[in-house]
Amino acid sequence: MSSSKNDDTEPSAWRLLNGFMGGLFTLFAYVQQNDPDPELWMAIYLIPAFLCVAIAISSNVTENQIWRIISLLHVVVLGCFSVFLVKTMTDNATDMKYHEMEEGRELGGLLFVMVWLIICSNSTRFSLKYLALGGAVLTSVPILLWIGIYINTEYRKILPEHCKTVMYADKET
């Protein structure tokens, strides 16, 4: 038995949150289908989806060596990719509107995945109430951003064409 701070009565909310995150990452992968490089981005999101579903099945899986290696490798690869995206953005930015750049949105997704996997990797070290609060706040970010983008038709006009055709009924915005 693990000597973690989360005992057997606490992980059900954490497991439920990771089940939700697994679904959210799967949705993130789904919307990549119209991206110019969908295979790369689908893998970026499906790996954490798989890791979250594993936690939803058994919260102690984060102590498993294979889970930890996959998670760590994914965070390291995404960290390297993030550095590349930051360099690309700074080399190509003329007016510093990173949120309008494809690379800026991609970087946001990478950072979201990395933060979530780091939280999951350290989940046995924290109290459930802090995990649940942090998870709820972090989970709300992409949901609120999607709602904002859906409502703001002016912002949708500056999105690349492949971003306009997956989640929105009106293909002309």
Backbone hydrogen bonds, N-H to C=O, Kabsch-Sander energy under -0.5 kcal/mol:
donor,donor_aa,acceptor,acceptor_aa,energy
5,K,124,T,-1.8
7,D,5,K,-0.8
10,E,7,D,-1.3
13,A,10,E,-0.9
14,W,10,E,-0.7
15,R,11,P,-3.3
16,L,12,S,-2.4
17,L,13,A,-2.6
18,N,14,W,-2.1
19,G,15,R,-2.1
20,F,16,L,-2.3
21,M,17,L,-2.5
22,G,18,N,-2.6
23,G,19,G,-1.9
24,L,20,F,-2.5
25,F,21,M,-3.1
26,T,22,G,-1.8
27,L,23,G,-2.3
28,F,24,L,-2.5
29,A,25,F,-2.2
30,Y,26,T,-2.4
31,V,27,L,-2.2
32,Q,29,A,-1.2
33,Q,30,Y,-1.7
34,N,31,V,-0.6
35,D,32,Q,-2.1
41,W,37,D,-1.5
42,M,38,P,-3.0
43,A,39,E,-1.9
44,I,40,L,-2.1
45,Y,41,W,-1.6
46,L,42,M,-2.9
47,I,43,A,-1.9
49,A,45,Y,-1.4
50,F,46,L,-2.6
51,L,47,I,-2.2
52,C,48,P,-2.7
53,V,49,A,-2.4
54,A,50,F,-2.1
55,I,51,L,-1.6
56,A,52,C,-2.5
57,I,53,V,-1.8
58,S,54,A,-2.3
61,V,58,S,-2.0
62,T,59,S,-0.8
63,E,60,N,-2.0
64,N,61,V,-2.0
68,R,64,N,-2.5
69,I,65,Q,-2.4
70,I,66,I,-2.5
71,S,67,W,-2.5
72,L,68,R,-2.7
73,L,69,I,-2.9
74,H,70,I,-2.3
75,V,71,S,-2.4
76,V,72,L,-2.6
77,V,73,L,-2.8
78,L,74,H,-2.6
79,G,75,V,-2.3
80,C,76,V,-2.3
81,F,77,V,-2.5
82,S,78,L,-2.4
83,V,79,G,-1.9
84,F,80,C,-2.0
85,L,81,F,-2.4
86,V,82,S,-2.7
87,K,83,V,-2.4
88,T,84,F,-2.6
89,M,85,L,-2.8
90,T,86,V,-2.7
91,D,87,K,-2.3
92,N,88,T,-1.8
93,A,89,M,-1.8
98,Y,96,M,-1.3
100,E,97,K,-1.5
101,M,98,Y,-1.2
105,R,101,M,-1.8
106,E,102,E,-2.4
107,L,103,E,-2.7
108,G,104,G,-1.9
109,G,105,R,-1.8
110,L,106,E,-2.3
111,L,107,L,-2.8
112,F,108,G,-2.1
113,V,109,G,-2.2
114,M,110,L,-2.7
115,V,111,L,-2.7
116,W,112,F,-2.2
117,L,113,V,-2.7
118,I,114,M,-2.2
119,I,115,V,-2.4
120,C,116,W,-2.7
121,S,117,L,-2.5
122,N,118,I,-1.3
123,S,120,C,-1.5
125,R,122,N,-1.9
126,F,123,S,-0.9
130,Y,127,S,-0.6
131,L,127,S,-2.0
132,A,128,L,-3.3
133,L,129,K,-2.0
134,G,130,Y,-2.7
135,G,131,L,-2.9
136,A,132,A,-2.5
137,V,133,L,-2.4
138,L,134,G,-2.7
139,T,135,G,-2.7
140,S,136,A,-1.7
141,V,137,V,-0.9
141,V,138,L,-0.6
143,I,139,T,-1.0
144,L,140,S,-2.9
145,L,141,V,-2.4
146,W,142,P,-2.6
147,I,143,I,-2.3
148,G,144,L,-2.6
149,I,145,L,-2.7
150,Y,146,W,-2.5
151,I,147,I,-2.4
152,N,148,G,-2.5
153,T,151,I,-1.3
156,R,152,N,-1.7
157,K,153,T,-1.1
158,I,154,E,-0.6
158,I,155,Y,-1.4
159,L,155,Y,-0.5
159,L,156,R,-0.9
163,C,160,P,-1.7
164,K,160,P,-0.6
164,K,161,E,-1.5
171,K,169,A,-0.9
173,T,170,D,-0.8
